[in-house]
């Protein structure tokens, strides 16, 4: 009776110790770092100020290159456009700088016209006070307005024919504060997920080790209890299965088939004790 109680006690103690050792634990919870908008904005502005000169230089060189390329392409499509553009702009400058004067070509034409009149009347030089108001039908103010209108029309024509590119702004090379806030929030979330994944993996590994140790302790306790019963000449109960009788064939050792052997996860050898 005493070996039976001792074996039962060993098995029970092994089960209790195995359950304690195999107790599963929840993983550690990671801490999410919230985004500080003021800190992100301050660092973004400081970075933009440090890169502003380089951004301006990049935008200026890019715009100059694009405009030059556009002019070259137009010159290939319309040969002589550059020279025509210069002549028209020169006419605009002349109209705006001498709003009350006549172009030299017009003065020469008036002189020839006056000479023709003088010859037809039998006189010499200008004929009867040749004047702008009398012969052109408007005064100096009208002439000034006409000069300005012609200059603006010419300038509008030149401007409409000149190729233009969309200028690159230095802002394109700077970091937007809202975008920086979004990136920082994403980085914090990714860091939180990575940390939590590490905690989960560590907890899973620890729980698996506890389960293995628990199983080993319970199997060892069951094995020790069974060995004690066998040493005392007793056989553990095997449920409804009949116990082997002593009338078995000579030389055949009885086999004990109990719950402890069924649950064991390693082979049991009764040979060498090393």
VENQUI-V592015 format. One record per helix or strand. SS is the DSSP state (helix for helix, strand for strand). FROM is the first residue (numbers start at 0). LEN is the number of residues. If there is no record, write none. Layout:
# VENQUI-V592015
SS|FROM|LEN, SS|FROM|LEN
This chain:
# VENQUI-V592015
helix|1|20, helix|36|41, helix|80|17, helix|103|18, helix|131|5, helix|139|22, helix|169|4, helix|176|55, helix|258|4
